[in-house]
């Protein structure tokens, strides 16, 4: 079972983060919950959104489908907060789900008001409770990595707050069941998945040359490259202005 993950750690996360998904999921697996904020909190005329936060793992798409099916036809935008070492193949699946459901997407940290005086574990339990949570969106110094970009690409309308940093690094292949894959085989698989991701981005209306940056960074020993806001619209990362 081959898994594609990003190569470098773009956003540092605490090593002791408790599990945030159902029993049996890997630690820090992505969860989804409904958040409610003041008028225009998630864009003009938008006060409710679905927060997506954590590491994209092999079964993350199931949780996204589950929360979307509970919305009774409401098309809430999805605000993405992807942690590092995410499964990029599943990130593509998540993006396709967003596009199939006709949903908008943006990025940022969803700051739940009731978590202010709670421990991390209690806050995560609250997010899993199922009710809409009063919250705001914080994008200050937020970093959107390649997993974030692949998921964001699925949004029908894609926005990025102006203070977000889009940082791209190389990617590599990991196999949880057979970690000792040869370097030659790994390089071939990386090239294969890279072409699949280019096709996906093209279908979503995003310039696939973004992945040329990823490939170049891999060759340069994982040197991160920032995609400046001035290039976001030209590359198709966004379809309109910021939140």
KOLPA-952843 format. One record per residue (C-alpha): residue number from 0; y, x, z. Coordinates in pm, 1 decimal, padded with zeros to 6 digits, always signed. Layout:
// KOLPA-952843
{pos NUM c2 Y c1 X c3 Z}
...
//
This chain:
// KOLPA-952843
{pos 0 c2 +00000.0 c1 +00000.0 c3 +00000.0}
{pos 1 c2 +00307.0 c1 +00181.9 c3 -00122.4}
{pos 2 c2 +00636.7 c1 +00131.1 c3 +00049.8}
{pos 3 c2 +00971.9 c1 +00243.6 c3 -00080.3}
{pos 4 c2 +01225.7 c1 +00338.6 c3 +00184.1}
{pos 5 c2 +01559.4 c1 +00507.3 c3 +00181.0}
{pos 6 c2 +01542.9 c1 +00877.4 c3 +00247.2}
{pos 7 c2 +01832.3 c1 +00942.1 c3 +00481.7}
{pos 8 c2 +01965.3 c1 +00788.7 c3 +00798.1}
{pos 9 c2 +02295.9 c1 +00633.4 c3 +00698.6}
{pos 10 c2 +02353.6 c1 +00419.8 c3 +01007.6}
{pos 11 c2 +02230.6 c1 +00557.7 c3 +01338.7}
{pos 12 c2 +02042.9 c1 +00302.1 c3 +01549.5}
{pos 13 c2 +01923.2 c1 +00338.1 c3 +01909.8}
{pos 14 c2 +01567.3 c1 +00470.8 c3 +01931.0}
{pos 15 c2 +01488.6 c1 +00227.1 c3 +02211.2}
{pos 16 c2 +01583.9 c1 -00093.1 c3 +02027.7}
{pos 17 c2 +01336.8 c1 -00364.1 c3 +02136.8}
{pos 18 c2 +01148.1 c1 -00574.5 c3 +01882.3}
{pos 19 c2 +01362.7 c1 -00850.8 c3 +01733.3}
{pos 20 c2 +01105.5 c1 -01042.4 c3 +01529.9}
{pos 21 c2 +00792.4 c1 -01234.6 c3 +01613.9}
{pos 22 c2 +00492.4 c1 -01083.7 c3 +01788.3}
{pos 23 c2 +00319.1 c1 -00825.4 c3 +01571.7}
{pos 24 c2 +00625.0 c1 -00727.6 c3 +01370.3}
{pos 25 c2 +00741.2 c1 -00369.2 c3 +01365.8}
{pos 26 c2 +01022.2 c1 -00274.6 c3 +01607.9}
{pos 27 c2 +01372.6 c1 -00351.7 c3 +01482.8}
{pos 28 c2 +01240.4 c1 -00581.8 c3 +01207.1}
{pos 29 c2 +01515.1 c1 -00791.9 c3 +01048.7}
{pos 30 c2 +01590.5 c1 -01132.2 c3 +01197.5}
{pos 31 c2 +01798.2 c1 -01421.0 c3 +01066.7}
{pos 32 c2 +02004.4 c1 -01671.0 c3 +01264.0}
{pos 33 c2 +02288.7 c1 -01914.7 c3 +01203.1}
{pos 34 c2 +02633.2 c1 -01815.6 c3 +01326.9}
{pos 35 c2 +02951.3 c1 -02022.4 c3 +01358.9}
{pos 36 c2 +03303.1 c1 -01884.8 c3 +01371.5}
{pos 37 c2 +03666.3 c1 -01992.3 c3 +01340.3}
{pos 38 c2 +03800.7 c1 -02127.8 c3 +01010.7}
{pos 39 c2 +03767.3 c1 -01876.1 c3 +00726.2}
{pos 40 c2 +03553.2 c1 -01646.4 c3 +00943.1}
{pos 41 c2 +03315.2 c1 -01578.8 c3 +00652.0}
{pos 42 c2 +03559.1 c1 -01637.6 c3 +00368.6}
{pos 43 c2 +03803.1 c1 -01903.9 c3 +00257.3}
{pos 44 c2 +03680.0 c1 -02237.6 c3 +00384.5}
{pos 45 c2 +03372.8 c1 -02077.8 c3 +00543.5}
{pos 46 c2 +03297.7 c1 -02097.7 c3 +00915.5}
{pos 47 c2 +02916.3 c1 -02093.2 c3 +00918.1}
{pos 48 c2 +02683.2 c1 -01826.0 c3 +00788.9}
{pos 49 c2 +02334.8 c1 -01680.6 c3 +00822.3}
{pos 50 c2 +02330.3 c1 -01342.0 c3 +00991.7}
{pos 51 c2 +02068.0 c1 -01097.8 c3 +00862.1}
{pos 52 c2 +02028.1 c1 -00792.6 c3 +01081.2}
{pos 53 c2 +01767.5 c1 -00525.3 c3 +01135.8}
{pos 54 c2 +01529.8 c1 -00313.8 c3 +00932.0}
{pos 55 c2 +01377.8 c1 -00471.3 c3 +00620.4}
{pos 56 c2 +01001.7 c1 -00460.5 c3 +00665.7}
{pos 57 c2 +00697.3 c1 -00577.3 c3 +00471.6}
{pos 58 c2 +00716.9 c1 -00937.5 c3 +00598.2}
{pos 59 c2 +01093.9 c1 -00987.2 c3 +00619.9}
{pos 60 c2 +01101.6 c1 -01221.9 c3 +00320.1}
{pos 61 c2 +00893.6 c1 -01476.3 c3 +00514.1}
{pos 62 c2 +01158.5 c1 -01506.3 c3 +00784.1}
{pos 63 c2 +01436.4 c1 -01542.6 c3 +00527.4}
{pos 64 c2 +01252.1 c1 -01824.5 c3 +00351.1}
{pos 65 c2 +01180.5 c1 -01991.5 c3 +00686.4}
{pos 66 c2 +01545.1 c1 -02006.7 c3 +00795.8}
{pos 67 c2 +01663.6 c1 -02120.4 c3 +00452.3}
{pos 68 c2 +01409.4 c1 -02401.3 c3 +00454.5}
{pos 69 c2 +01552.4 c1 -02522.7 c3 +00787.3}
{pos 70 c2 +01907.0 c1 -02564.7 c3 +00653.7}
{pos 71 c2 +01853.9 c1 -02914.8 c3 +00510.9}
{pos 72 c2 +02009.0 c1 -02824.2 c3 +00179.5}
{pos 73 c2 +02311.0 c1 -02638.9 c3 +00321.2}
{pos 74 c2 +02387.0 c1 -02324.7 c3 +00121.7}
{pos 75 c2 +02522.3 c1 -02096.1 c3 +00388.8}
{pos 76 c2 +02632.5 c1 -01746.3 c3 +00284.8}
{pos 77 c2 +02427.7 c1 -01455.8 c3 +00418.0}
{pos 78 c2 +02604.1 c1 -01172.5 c3 +00600.7}
{pos 79 c2 +02389.1 c1 -00859.8 c3 +00577.9}
{pos 80 c2 +02347.2 c1 -00582.0 c3 +00833.0}
{pos 81 c2 +02060.2 c1 -00363.2 c3 +00709.9}
{pos 82 c2 +01941.6 c1 -00085.4 c3 +00938.9}
{pos 83 c2 +01802.0 c1 +00242.5 c3 +00811.7}
{pos 84 c2 +01452.8 c1 +00325.1 c3 +00683.0}
{pos 85 c2 +01419.7 c1 -00013.4 c3 +00514.7}
{pos 86 c2 +01160.5 c1 -00119.6 c3 +00260.9}
{pos 87 c2 +01352.2 c1 -00123.9 c3 -00065.7}
{pos 88 c2 +01093.9 c1 -00324.8 c3 -00256.1}
{pos 89 c2 +01128.8 c1 -00603.5 c3 -00001.2}
{pos 90 c2 +01509.3 c1 -00568.2 c3 -00016.1}
{pos 91 c2 +01479.4 c1 -00657.6 c3 -00384.5}
{pos 92 c2 +01261.8 c1 -00957.2 c3 -00293.6}
{pos 93 c2 +01526.8 c1 -01073.5 c3 -00046.3}
{pos 94 c2 +01794.6 c1 -01040.5 c3 -00313.0}
{pos 95 c2 +01591.2 c1 -01248.6 c3 -00554.2}
{pos 96 c2 +01546.9 c1 -01517.9 c3 -00289.7}
{pos 97 c2 +01924.3 c1 -01531.2 c3 -00238.2}
{pos 98 c2 +01978.8 c1 -01567.1 c3 -00612.6}
{pos 99 c2 +01705.4 c1 -01830.0 c3 -00652.6}
{pos 100 c2 +01862.1 c1 -02034.1 c3 -00369.3}
{pos 101 c2 +02213.2 c1 -01997.0 c3 -00513.6}
{pos 102 c2 +02354.5 c1 -01824.9 c3 -00202.9}
{pos 103 c2 +02657.9 c1 -01601.9 c3 -00157.0}
{pos 104 c2 +02633.2 c1 -01270.4 c3 +00026.8}
{pos 105 c2 +02852.4 c1 -01025.7 c3 +00213.0}
{pos 106 c2 +02801.8 c1 -00753.6 c3 +00473.1}
{pos 107 c2 +02910.6 c1 -00681.4 c3 +00828.1}
{pos 108 c2 +02810.0 c1 -00703.7 c3 +01190.9}
{pos 109 c2 +02775.7 c1 -01053.3 c3 +01332.3}
{pos 110 c2 +02922.5 c1 -01034.2 c3 +01683.5}
{pos 111 c2 +02776.0 c1 -01313.8 c3 +01896.7}
{pos 112 c2 +03021.6 c1 -01420.4 c3 +02167.6}
{pos 113 c2 +02753.1 c1 -01504.1 c3 +02425.5}
{pos 114 c2 +02606.7 c1 -01154.9 c3 +02399.1}
{pos 115 c2 +02911.4 c1 -00994.5 c3 +02558.1}
{pos 116 c2 +02768.9 c1 -00996.1 c3 +02911.0}
{pos 117 c2 +02399.9 c1 -00981.1 c3 +02820.9}
{pos 118 c2 +02154.9 c1 -00695.8 c3 +02788.6}
{pos 119 c2 +02036.4 c1 -00604.9 c3 +02442.3}
{pos 120 c2 +01700.0 c1 -00767.4 c3 +02504.9}
{pos 121 c2 +01858.8 c1 -01090.9 c3 +02630.9}
{pos 122 c2 +02096.1 c1 -01095.5 c3 +02335.0}
{pos 123 c2 +01808.3 c1 -01061.4 c3 +02091.4}
{pos 124 c2 +01624.2 c1 -01343.0 c3 +02265.3}
{pos 125 c2 +01934.3 c1 -01561.0 c3 +02230.5}
{pos 126 c2 +01951.5 c1 -01488.5 c3 +01858.5}
{pos 127 c2 +01592.6 c1 -01601.5 c3 +01822.7}
{pos 128 c2 +01656.1 c1 -01930.9 c3 +02005.4}
{pos 129 c2 +01721.1 c1 -02126.0 c3 +01685.8}
{pos 130 c2 +02063.5 c1 -02275.4 c3 +01754.1}
{pos 131 c2 +02392.8 c1 -02189.5 c3 +01586.3}
{pos 132 c2 +02576.0 c1 -01918.8 c3 +01781.5}
{pos 133 c2 +02951.6 c1 -01876.4 c3 +01815.6}
{pos 134 c2 +03033.4 c1 -01544.8 c3 +01654.2}
{pos 135 c2 +03271.2 c1 -01336.9 c3 +01447.6}
{pos 136 c2 +03220.8 c1 -01077.7 c3 +01173.8}
{pos 137 c2 +03312.7 c1 -00714.4 c3 +01233.4}
{pos 138 c2 +03312.1 c1 -00475.3 c3 +00938.1}
{pos 139 c2 +03511.2 c1 -00187.9 c3 +01090.0}
{pos 140 c2 +03343.6 c1 +00141.6 c3 +00993.0}
{pos 141 c2 +03043.7 c1 -00055.0 c3 +00866.0}
{pos 142 c2 +02813.2 c1 +00136.2 c3 +00631.8}
{pos 143 c2 +02628.4 c1 -00038.2 c3 +00349.3}
{pos 144 c2 +02332.2 c1 +00172.9 c3 +00232.6}
{pos 145 c2 +02098.7 c1 +00136.0 c3 -00063.5}
{pos 146 c2 +01887.2 c1 -00129.3 c3 +00112.1}
{pos 147 c2 +02206.2 c1 -00321.2 c3 +00185.9}
{pos 148 c2 +02319.5 c1 -00289.1 c3 -00177.7}
{pos 149 c2 +01987.0 c1 -00412.5 c3 -00316.9}
{pos 150 c2 +01988.8 c1 -00719.6 c3 -00094.7}
{pos 151 c2 +02360.5 c1 -00786.7 c3 -00152.5}
{pos 152 c2 +02305.0 c1 -00774.7 c3 -00529.4}
{pos 153 c2 +02117.9 c1 -01104.3 c3 -00512.5}
{pos 154 c2 +02421.3 c1 -01297.2 c3 -00393.2}
{pos 155 c2 +02572.3 c1 -01534.0 c3 -00649.6}
{pos 156 c2 +02915.8 c1 -01450.2 c3 -00513.3}
{pos 157 c2 +02926.9 c1 -01103.2 c3 -00359.1}
{pos 158 c2 +03204.0 c1 -00981.6 c3 -00133.0}
{pos 159 c2 +03266.3 c1 -00665.5 c3 +00066.7}
{pos 160 c2 +03529.2 c1 -00635.9 c3 +00340.2}
{pos 161 c2 +03778.7 c1 -00364.2 c3 +00239.1}
{pos 162 c2 +03694.6 c1 -00134.6 c3 +00532.0}
{pos 163 c2 +03321.3 c1 -00116.7 c3 +00452.8}
{pos 164 c2 +03178.5 c1 +00221.0 c3 +00350.1}
{pos 165 c2 +02921.3 c1 +00199.2 c3 +00069.0}
{pos 166 c2 +02713.1 c1 +00513.3 c3 +00114.5}
{pos 167 c2 +02419.1 c1 +00592.8 c3 -00111.3}
{pos 168 c2 +02150.2 c1 +00852.4 c3 -00048.6}
{pos 169 c2 +01822.5 c1 +00934.6 c3 -00219.1}
{pos 170 c2 +01501.7 c1 +00741.0 c3 -00170.7}
{pos 171 c2 +01139.5 c1 +00836.8 c3 -00129.3}
{pos 172 c2 +00793.1 c1 +00685.8 c3 -00116.3}
{pos 173 c2 +00596.2 c1 +00635.5 c3 +00203.4}
{pos 174 c2 +00246.6 c1 +00494.0 c3 +00230.2}
{pos 175 c2 +00166.5 c1 +00367.7 c3 +00579.2}
{pos 176 c2 -00207.3 c1 +00376.0 c3 +00510.3}
{pos 177 c2 -00214.5 c1 +00711.6 c3 +00332.1}
{pos 178 c2 +00082.5 c1 +00922.2 c3 +00444.5}
{pos 179 c2 -00036.6 c1 +01244.1 c3 +00279.4}
{pos 180 c2 +00051.0 c1 +01146.2 c3 -00076.1}
{pos 181 c2 +00095.4 c1 +01450.7 c3 -00299.2}
{pos 182 c2 +00446.7 c1 +01552.5 c3 -00393.6}
{pos 183 c2 +00368.4 c1 +01501.6 c3 -00764.0}
{pos 184 c2 +00232.6 c1 +01150.6 c3 -00710.7}
{pos 185 c2 +00525.7 c1 +01063.6 c3 -00484.1}
{pos 186 c2 +00774.1 c1 +01180.0 c3 -00746.8}
{pos 187 c2 +00604.6 c1 +00963.4 c3 -01008.3}
{pos 188 c2 +00610.3 c1 +00658.7 c3 -00783.7}
{pos 189 c2 +00975.3 c1 +00718.3 c3 -00696.9}
{pos 190 c2 +01063.1 c1 +00725.4 c3 -01067.1}
{pos 191 c2 +00859.8 c1 +00408.9 c3 -01128.2}
{pos 192 c2 +01030.1 c1 +00214.6 c3 -00851.8}
{pos 193 c2 +01367.8 c1 +00348.8 c3 -00958.0}
{pos 194 c2 +01320.8 c1 +00190.0 c3 -01299.6}
{pos 195 c2 +01214.5 c1 -00137.5 c3 -01138.6}
{pos 196 c2 +01528.2 c1 -00134.2 c3 -00924.1}
{pos 197 c2 +01746.2 c1 -00063.5 c3 -01228.6}
{pos 198 c2 +01598.8 c1 -00364.5 c3 -01405.1}
{pos 199 c2 +01663.8 c1 -00580.5 c3 -01099.6}
{pos 200 c2 +02026.6 c1 -00468.5 c3 -01066.5}
{pos 201 c2 +02086.5 c1 -00534.9 c3 -01434.3}
{pos 202 c2 +01944.6 c1 -00885.7 c3 -01396.2}
{pos 203 c2 +02171.5 c1 -00946.8 c3 -01096.9}
{pos 204 c2 +02482.0 c1 -00831.9 c3 -01283.4}
{pos 205 c2 +02519.5 c1 -00498.5 c3 -01103.5}
{pos 206 c2 +02562.0 c1 -00172.2 c3 -01295.4}
{pos 207 c2 +02228.4 c1 +00012.7 c3 -01263.3}
{pos 208 c2 +02403.0 c1 +00350.2 c3 -01286.8}
{pos 209 c2 +02438.0 c1 +00313.6 c3 -00911.6}
{pos 210 c2 +02081.5 c1 +00440.1 c3 -00895.1}
{pos 211 c2 +02179.6 c1 +00749.5 c3 -01091.4}
{pos 212 c2 +02386.4 c1 +00834.3 c3 -00784.5}
{pos 213 c2 +02080.8 c1 +00778.4 c3 -00566.7}
{pos 214 c2 +01868.4 c1 +01005.8 c3 -00785.2}
{pos 215 c2 +02136.0 c1 +01272.9 c3 -00788.7}
{pos 216 c2 +02163.4 c1 +01262.3 c3 -00411.5}
{pos 217 c2 +01789.2 c1 +01305.7 c3 -00375.9}
{pos 218 c2 +01808.3 c1 +01617.7 c3 -00591.9}
{pos 219 c2 +02097.0 c1 +01742.1 c3 -00377.2}
{pos 220 c2 +01894.6 c1 +01721.6 c3 -00056.2}
{pos 221 c2 +02001.1 c1 +01373.4 c3 +00045.4}
{pos 222 c2 +02372.5 c1 +01432.0 c3 +00020.0}
{pos 223 c2 +02537.1 c1 +01090.7 c3 +00074.2}
{pos 224 c2 +02791.2 c1 +00968.5 c3 -00179.2}
{pos 225 c2 +03052.0 c1 +00705.6 c3 -00101.9}
{pos 226 c2 +03121.5 c1 +00442.4 c3 -00366.5}
{pos 227 c2 +03497.3 c1 +00378.0 c3 -00330.8}
{pos 228 c2 +03640.3 c1 +00023.9 c3 -00316.2}
{pos 229 c2 +03817.9 c1 +00088.5 c3 -00645.5}
{pos 230 c2 +03476.2 c1 +00096.6 c3 -00818.3}
{pos 231 c2 +03315.8 c1 -00205.6 c3 -00650.3}
{pos 232 c2 +03426.6 c1 -00468.4 c3 -00900.3}
{pos 233 c2 +03370.3 c1 -00244.7 c3 -01202.0}
{pos 234 c2 +03013.5 c1 -00171.9 c3 -01090.9}
{pos 235 c2 +02947.7 c1 -00536.3 c3 -01008.9}
{pos 236 c2 +02888.3 c1 -00475.4 c3 -00640.6}
{pos 237 c2 +03134.8 c1 -00755.9 c3 -00578.7}
{pos 238 c2 +03220.3 c1 -01057.8 c3 -00785.7}
{pos 239 c2 +03554.8 c1 -01119.7 c3 -00613.6}
{pos 240 c2 +03774.3 c1 -00988.3 c3 -00333.6}
{pos 241 c2 +03697.5 c1 -00927.8 c3 +00031.4}
{pos 242 c2 +03617.2 c1 -01185.4 c3 +00298.9}
//
